[in-house]
């Protein structure tokens, strides 16, 4: 069994896609109910952390501290997706135990002469963002079991306007794209992965995301021996 830690509701469709690719039950647990005690009680084989349905600054820091503790201390494979990836970056670049609030870090604006496929979006305060939404080429920078069997340039589903600005200490950069420098990263000593894209967003003919999830399943099985 896997735990799917959700930071947004209506995850049934994604749950089914995880289960199809991983070949195991994926139990949904709300992000603010996941901590080390819950991991010890439920004894999952791996943890997947969902994206965020809202701006990260609208979430309670206190409600995320248990999940942050799992990311720092749980001895099992973990995959953070989109907002979950950004939470890994926030928690390892800063101390979430001391932070009073979270804040978004929007992807960079287009430079003169660039023509990357982005959508313009905004919020109620009139702030403009550039959002990457659709299937984008993601370049693998390092060989890693997460990308086994995939081409150097993959096509993966993106749906984000923020990113991890700084690679956390003790992490290595695995993949990048034209609109996001840190598309995938991994802790150097633990099986803690973060990906900015959505591997669960796979659909024919864009199936690279499914292969990534299948590879994560292999990583989990090898970890447990």
C-alpha positions in Angstrom: 0.0 0.0 0.0 1.0 3.6 -0.7 -0.1 6.8 1.0 -1.2 9.5 -1.3 -1.0 12.7 0.8 -3.4 15.1 -0.7 -3.2 18.9 -0.4 -6.2 19.3 -2.6 -9.6 17.6 -2.8 -11.1 15.5 -5.7 -8.2 13.2 -6.1 -10.1 10.0 -7.1 -9.0 10.2 -10.8 -5.4 10.7 -9.9 -5.6 7.9 -7.3 -6.8 5.5 -9.9 -3.9 6.4 -12.2 -1.4 5.9 -9.5 -2.8 2.5 -8.7 -2.8 1.5 -12.3 0.9 2.4 -12.8 2.1 1.2 -9.4 0.0 -2.0 -9.2 -0.9 -1.4 -5.6 -3.6 0.3 -3.5 -3.0 4.0 -2.9 -4.7 5.2 0.2 -5.7 8.9 0.4 -4.7 10.8 3.5 -5.2 14.5 4.1 -1.9 16.4 4.3 -2.7 17.8 7.8 -3.3 14.2 9.1 0.1 12.8 7.9 3.0 12.7 10.4 5.5 10.1 11.5 3.0 8.5 13.9 0.6 8.0 11.0 3.3 6.5 8.9 4.3 4.1 11.7 0.6 3.1 12.1 -0.2 2.7 8.4 3.1 1.2 7.4 3.0 2.2 3.7 5.6 1.1 1.2 5.9 4.7 -0.2 4.4 8.2 0.1 3.3 10.4 -2.8 2.6 14.1 -2.0 0.1 15.8 -4.3 0.1 19.3 -5.8 -1.7 22.3 -4.3 -5.1 23.4 -5.4 -4.5 27.0 -4.0 -1.7 29.4 -3.5 0.7 27.9 -1.0 0.6 31.1 1.1 -3.1 30.2 1.9 -2.1 27.0 3.7 -1.4 26.9 7.4 2.3 26.4 8.2 1.2 24.4 11.3 -0.9 22.1 9.2 2.0 21.2 7.0 4.6 20.5 9.8 3.7 16.9 10.2 4.1 16.3 6.4 7.4 18.2 6.6 8.5 15.9 9.4 7.7 12.9 7.2 9.8 14.3 4.4 12.8 14.9 6.6 12.7 11.8 8.7 10.6 8.9 7.3 12.7 6.0 6.2 10.8 5.1 3.0 10.6 6.3 -0.6 8.8 9.6 -1.1 7.7 11.4 -4.3 6.6 15.0 -4.1 4.6 16.3 -7.2 4.3 19.9 -8.3 3.2 21.7 -5.0 4.6 18.7 -3.1 7.9 19.3 -4.9 7.8 23.0 -4.0 7.0 22.1 -0.4 10.2 19.9 -0.3 12.1 22.9 -1.7 10.6 25.2 0.9 11.1 22.8 3.8 14.8 22.0 3.0 15.8 25.5 2.0 14.2 27.0 5.2 13.1 25.7 8.6 9.4 25.0 8.5 9.3 24.7 12.3 10.3 28.4 12.6 8.5 29.7 9.6 5.4 31.8 10.3 4.0 31.7 6.7 4.6 30.1 3.3 4.9 32.1 0.1 4.7 31.4 -3.6 7.7 31.7 -5.9 6.4 32.4 -9.4 8.3 31.1 -12.5 10.3 33.8 -14.3 8.8 36.1 -16.8 9.6 35.6 -20.5 12.8 37.3 -21.7 12.9 39.4 -24.8 12.7 37.2 -27.9 11.5 34.1 -26.0 8.4 32.3 -27.2 7.8 29.6 -24.7 4.2 28.2 -24.6 2.7 29.7 -21.4 -0.7 31.0 -20.4 -1.2 34.3 -18.6 -3.2 34.0 -15.4 -3.8 36.2 -12.4 -5.3 36.4 -8.9 -8.0 38.5 -7.2 -5.4 41.1 -6.3 -4.5 41.7 -9.9 -1.1 40.0 -9.8 -0.1 38.5 -13.2 1.5 35.1 -13.5 2.8 33.1 -16.4 1.5 29.5 -16.1 3.0 26.5 -17.8 0.0 24.3 -18.7 0.1 21.4 -21.1 2.7 18.8 -22.2 6.2 20.2 -22.2 9.6 18.8 -23.1 11.6 18.0 -19.9 15.3 17.3 -20.3 16.9 14.6 -18.2 20.2 15.9 -16.8 21.4 12.8 -14.9 20.8 9.2 -15.1 18.5 8.0 -12.3 16.3 5.0 -11.8 13.3 7.3 -11.8 13.9 7.9 -15.6 15.0 4.4 -16.6 13.9 3.5 -20.1 13.0 7.1 -21.0 14.5 9.4 -23.7 16.7 12.2 -22.6 13.9 14.6 -23.6 10.6 13.5 -22.2 7.1 14.9 -22.7 5.3 15.5 -19.4 2.2 17.2 -18.1 2.8 20.6 -16.5 0.3 22.8 -14.6 2.1 25.3 -12.4 3.0 29.0 -12.2 5.5 28.6 -9.3 8.7 26.7 -9.0 11.6 25.8 -6.7 14.1 28.7 -7.1 17.1 27.2 -5.3 18.2 23.6 -5.2 18.3 22.6 -1.5 21.6 21.5 0.0 22.1 17.8 -0.2 19.9 17.5 -3.3 21.0 16.9 -6.9 19.3 18.3 -9.9 17.9 15.6 -12.2 15.9 17.4 -14.9 15.2 20.8 -16.3 13.1 22.6 -18.9 12.9 25.9 -20.8 10.5 27.4 -18.4 11.7 25.8 -15.1 15.3 25.1 -14.1 14.4 22.6 -11.3 12.0 20.1 -12.9 13.2 17.1 -10.8 15.5 16.7 -7.9 16.6 13.9 -5.5 18.1 13.9 -2.0 21.7 12.6 -2.2 21.3 10.1 0.7 17.6 9.3 0.8 14.9 8.2 -1.6 13.2 11.6 -1.5 12.2 12.9 -5.0 10.5 16.1 -6.1 9.1 16.6 -9.6 7.6 19.9 -10.7 5.6 18.2 -13.5 2.7 15.8 -13.1 3.6 12.2 -14.0 0.0 11.1 -13.1 -1.2 13.4 -15.9 -0.2 10.7 -18.5 -2.5 9.9 -21.4 -1.9 8.4 -24.8 0.3 9.3 -26.6 2.0 11.1 -23.7 2.9 8.1 -21.6 6.3 9.1 -20.2 4.7 10.0 -16.9 3.3 6.5 -16.5 6.8 5.1 -17.0 8.1 7.4 -14.2 5.5 6.1 -11.8 6.3 2.6 -12.8 10.0 3.3 -12.1 9.1 4.8 -8.8 7.3 1.5 -8.0 10.4 -0.4 -8.8 12.5 1.9 -6.6 10.0 1.2 -3.7 10.2 -2.6 -4.2 14.0 -2.6 -4.3 14.0 -0.5 -1.1 12.0 -3.0 0.8 13.9 -5.9 -0.8 
